[in-house]
Amino acid sequence: MSSLLGLAYRFETGLRDVASGIARRRGWSPAALPFPGYGSGGRVRALGRVVLAPAGTHPESRLRIPGWQRFLTLEAPRTEVEVSVAGTTVTVVSDDDGIVDTVLEVDRPLAGRPEVDVRLRSGHRSASAPAYLASLDAHRGVVCDIDDTVLVTEIAHPLRAFYRTFLQRSVNRRAVPGMADLLRELTAGPEPVPVLYLSNGPWNLIGPLARFLERNGFPPGPLLLTDWGLQPDRWFRDGQAHKRGSLLRLAEDMPGVDWTLVGDTGEHDPALYEEFATAHPDRVAEILLRDVTVGGPVVDRLGDIPVLRAPDGAGLSRARATLHG
C-alpha cells in the first residue's frame, strides 16, 4: 500500500509540474493570493496561497473562478513571498501546496482589521486581505463549522454533498435557518468578539464560501480551511487532525479567549469538541450543535460546560435563553 501511495503521489506531483511548465511557457507566472487572517495585540497570523495566473491577471480574480474549474488551479510551491502588516515585513516560502501560513510580530498592539499585504519577492502583483483582530481584553470568541452547520450540504448523503460542493452555484446554496441570527447573537455587545469559520473544505472554495457567508448575513471572520489531495504519507488529508490542530492553535494564539464551539451532529464535531473541552475546560464557554436528525432541543453538560442540541439556529438560541435565564 505504501509503495502504491508513493507512486500515486509522485504521479500527481509530476502531472502538476508538467502542467505548470506548460502554463509558464504560455506566459503564466506566480501570483500571491492572500486570505483573511486573525490575531490579537501585536501578533497576526497571515494566510494565503501562491498560484499560477495568466499575465495581467489580478490575484484576487482567482477567487472568482466558477464551478468545478476552481479545483483546476495550479499552485506554485516553494515560492518566496513578502508578507507585510503595519510596517512589519517577513519573507516566507510557500509550502508544497503553495500555502502561505506565517505569524508576524508587530512592535505595538493593533486593533480593528488591518490589511495584510502579500507580494512576490519580484515586487509585482501584490494583493491584500484583512486580519480580524481580537482586542487585548477580549474574553469571548466563536469557532463555527461550515458544512451542515451554517451551509446545507448533507455530508451524510455523498451524492448530494458532491453536487452541492462541486456543481451547485454558491448563490443557490441554502443557509441553515436561524444560524446567522445565532452567530450575530453570540458576537453581540460592545466588546469585539472574534468569529472563525473552521471547516474541512478545501482552500479552493474560500471565495464562494466567503461570499455565501456575507450574502446570508453571517458575522465576518477568517476561514480556516485545508488542502485536499494526496499526501506523501496518506491518501487523503486528515480532516479530524485539521480541526483538532486548529482548535489547539487558536487556544495558543488567543490565550485570554473562552470559546463557544458551534458545529453539527453529522460527522465528528461532537467528539472533537468534547475532546478539546475535556482537555481545556477553562477555554470553552459552551458547545452548540445543530442536530441534523431534527431532534431536540436537548440541554446537556460536559462537566460545567453546557452542551446544547437543536435542529436549527432558532432552537439553539431558545435553548441558550432557557439555560441562561
N, C-alpha and C positions, 0 to 999 in steps of 0.2 A: 504493500500500500504506500509506504513512504517513497519508494522509487517511482511509482506511478504519479504521486503528488508532485515530486520533484520534476518529473518530465513535463507534467501539465503546467507547472509554474514557469519553467524555462520556455515552454512553447508560448504561453501568454505574454511573457516579458519580451520574447523575441518578436512576436507579432506586433506588439506596441512599438518596439524600436524600428521595425520596418515601416510601419505606418507613419511614425514620427519623422523618419528620414524622408519619405515621400512628401509629407506636408512641408518640411523645411525647404526642400528643393523647389516647392511651389511658392515660396515666399512667406510661409508661416513662421512665426517666431514666438518665444515665451512672453506671456503676459501675466502680471501679478493680479490676482483676484482676491481682494480682502473680504472676510466675513465679519459680522459684528462680534465683538469680544466683550469682556467684562472685567471687573476689578474692584478694588477698594483702596482708598488712600492714595499712595503713590505707586501702587502695583497694578499693572494692566496686563491681562492675558490677551494677546493678539492672535487671530486665526486667519487663515487664508489658504489659497491654493495657487500653484503656478501651472498654467495650461498653455498649450499652443493655440495661437489665434491668427487669422489672416491679417496681412499687412493693413494698417489703418483702422483696425477694429478696436473699439474701446473695450477694456477688460470687462466692465460691468454688463456689456451686451451678452456675454456668455451665460449670464444668469437667466436670460430670457429665451434660450433655445427651446423650441416647442416639443411636446410629446416625448416619445421614446428616443428622439435624437439627442436629448440631453445626456443619455448614457453612452454616447459615442465620442465624448470629448477625449482629447489627447493630453495627458498630464505631462509636465516637464519635471521629472525628478532631478534631485541633486543640482538645483539651480540657485545661485546666490541672489538674495533679495535684501533690500534695506527696509526696515520697519521703524516708523517714527511716530511719536506722540509727545506733545507738549515740549518739543525741543530736544527730546532724548531719542537717539537713533542706535539701533543694533543691526548687525549683519548676520543673517542666518541662511541656512541651506535647506531647501525643501527636501522632504523625505522621499522614500522610494515611490510613494503615491502622489508626489507633488504637493503634499500638505505642508503648510507653514503653521507652526504652533510654538509660540515663544512668549516669554514674560519680560516686560520692560519695567525697570525700577526707576521712577521719576523722583527727583530730589525734593519734591513738595507734594502735599496732598492735592488730588484732583477731585473735581465734582462734576456732576451732570453727565454729558455724553460727548467727551472729546473725540475728535476724528483721529483715527489711526491710519496713517498713510503707508502703503506698501508699494515699492517700486523695484524694478530690476536694478542691479548694480550699474547697468549701462545708462540709467537715468531717464529712460523714456517710458511712456505708457504707465504712469502711476495711477493709482486709484485709492479711495479711502472708504472706510466704514466706521460707524460709531462704536465706542466702547461704553457699555452700560455700567455705570459705577454706583456701587452702594456707598452711602455716606458712612463716615467713620463710626457713627453711633447707631448704625442700622442694627436692629435686633430681630427682624423678621425677613424671611425670604421664601420664595416658592420655586420648587422644581416640578415641572409638569411634563408628563409623557405626551406624545402626539397621537399616534395611531390608536383609534378606538377610545381615546380619552378626550381629545378635542376634535378629532377628524374621523368621520365614519370610514373605516377601512374594512372591517370584518376579517381580521387576520386569521380567525379560526376557519374561514372558508377560502382556501388558497386561490381558486379561480377568480372569485370576486375581488379578493385583495390584489391579485395580479392586474386585473382590468383597471381597478381604481388607481393603482400606483403607476402603471406604465402607459395606459391608454387614455384614461379619462382626463379631460381638461380640468385644470385646477379651479376654473370659475364654476364648474359644475359639481365640485366636491361639496359634501354636506358637513356642516359642523354638528357636533353632538349638542342637542338642545340644552341651553342653560349654562354651558361651561364657560362661555365668555363672561357672562354675568358673575359667575362664581369667582373667576380669577380676578375680575375687577374688584369684587368684594374683598378678596384676600389681600389685594395690594392697595386698598383704600387707606387714606389717612395722611397726615402731614409729613410723615417720615417716608422718604422714597424706599419702596420695597422691591428688591431685585427679583425678577422672574426669569428663569432659564428653562428652555424647552429641550428636554433630553429624549433622544429617540435613537433607535437602531437603524433608521433610514439613512440612505447614502447622501454624501455631500452633494451629489448631482442634483438633488431635489431641494436644495436650500432656497433657490429662487422662488419656485411655486409655493413652497411651504410658507415662506415669509410673507408672500402676497396673500395667501389664504388667511393667515392669522390677522393681518392688517385689515383685510376686507371684511372679516367677521367680527371685528371689534375686540380682539384679544389684546391684553396689555403688551407693549413691545418688550422684546428681550432677545438675547442671543440664542441661537440654535446650536446644540451640541450633537452633531451627527457623527457618522462613522464612514468607513470606506468598505464597499463590497468587493468581492473578487477573491481570487486565490491568494493565499499567503504561503511563505516558504514552509511553514510547519502545520498548515491546516487548509482544508478545502474552503471553508467559509470563515468570515470574521465572527468572533465570539461575541454575540450581542449582549449576553449577560455580563461578560467581562467588561465590555464598553460602559455599560450603565454603572456597574459596581465601581469601576475605576473613576468614572466621572463624579459620582457622589463623594468618594473619598477626596478627590481633588477639590471639590467645592468646599468641603469641610476645612481643608487646609488653606485655601485661598481666602475664605471669609470666616475667620475663626469666631467672630462675635455674633454670627447669624444663626438663629434657630429656624429650621426649615419645615415648611408644610410640603409634604410629598403627595403629589396628585398623579394618579395612574388609573389603570383599569384591571379587571379581573381576567382578561382574556389570555394573557400569557404569563410573564414572570414578575410583573410589578409587585404583587403582594409579597412574594418570597424575598425579592431583592430589598424592598423597603423594610420588611421585618428584620432582615439580616442587618441592614445598616442601623436601624433604630435600636436593635439589641446591643450592637457594638458601641453605639454612640447615643445613648438615651438622652443625654443633655443637649443634643444638637437637633432633635426632632420635636416639633411642637404638636403635629397631628399628621395622620395619614388619611387621605381621602381617595376612595376607589370608586370609579364608575363601574357598576355591576352590569356586565354585558349579558347576564342571564335574565335581566329585568326583574331581579329580586330586590328585596329591601323596602325601605331603608333599614339598615342594621347598624346599631351603635355598639361597638366592642372596645376593648382596651388591650394594649400591649404594655403591661406594667402601668405607668402613669400616662401613657400616650394614647389619646383617643384614635380609634380606627373606625372610620365611617364608610358605609357602602350604600349606594343608591343608584338607580338606573340612569340618572342624568344630573346636570348641574343644579337644577332647582331642588331636586330631592336632597342632594348633598348640602345645599345651603340651608334647607329647612332642618336637616339633622344637626347642623352646626348651631343653628339658632336654639334648638331644643337643648342641646348639650350645654351651651354657654349661657342659657337663661335669657 
